[in-house]
Amino acid sequence: MGGLIRLVIFGFLALSVIYVVVSLYSRSVRREKLENSWDEDHPDGGDESARNAYIEAGMHAYETGLRRKLIVLVYIVPAVAAAVLIYLVN
Amino acid sequence: MLTYIKWTFRIVLWTSLFALAHYTLPQHDVVRVVNTYQERQDLGDWTRIFWAQPDDQSANLQNRDVQFIQTVRKKTWLLGFYQTGGEEPMVFRNEDTGWSWPFYFKFDTANLQTEADDLRSVKENPEWAVMTHYGWRNELWSVFPNAVAIRPVESADVTVIPWFNIFFFVFLAVALAFARAAWRQFRERMVDPAVEDASESWDEMSERVNERRGRFRRWLDTWRSKK
């Protein structure tokens, strides 16, 4: 039983590190995409505050969107994989 | 000299990684079960690392009973992908891995022993089976691979597709690709702008210093006698 608890604790810690890295990466990629799409539509650079507003609106849509929530799969997939493995091996 | 160090480092690193994968990942042997037995094993020395840790209390035991499965297996080469035609004895240990490393989550040792017993056959009338296992056999240190599963097959001439290993290496490649992408994104968005900022402010500062120095020199020049 102690082994299970240890595995759950350390697994949770490791997956949390991965979760944080993945969400930072995903957010960064989204912001870059928004910047690039603004720059494409406004080759001259456009209005600085309008640009900021556009990016912030896009980031808000991301924060509340489905894609961000999908990162929770970082926790779910390994847990399911372990469960499947336990079932298959035994 | 540096090249030697670099190459030594690389070779050691890749050999260790290969050895780790070769020890830990599942492999398949075509075997005929001859017998099973149980034997007290001493766990006091460094070869302890080659025995599993079925549960928490086993961590402190100096010795315990371990179940074994004696088989005759088809000889193979190239990581078990090709049968060479010969046969050789192979003895597997049969231990739970429990919740600890390597993560096979194996708890059915007793059942596996029963299945192995059920598959026992004689040379004249062999019943072949595919044994999934991990680990190495070393006679010198009495190291045994750990049996994970056994299933009977029609004939000894079977092709086993290592689905788990395929999946594992694909996953590993994806994970490495992600780590690389994340690192590049981090550099592009965080490190490079910071470095740019720093070098910009450095330029500004040195410009200011130059200007000061110029002013100071001009001031000095005012003391010189004019020709």
Interface residues (C-beta under 8 A of the other chain):
Chain A: M1 G2 G3 L4 R6 L7 V21 V22 L24 Y25 S28 V29 R31 E32 A82 L85 I86 V89 N90
Chain B: Q53 D55 D56 G98 W99 S100 F103 Y104 F105 K106 F107 D108 N111 V148 A149 F178 A181 A182 Q185 F186 R189
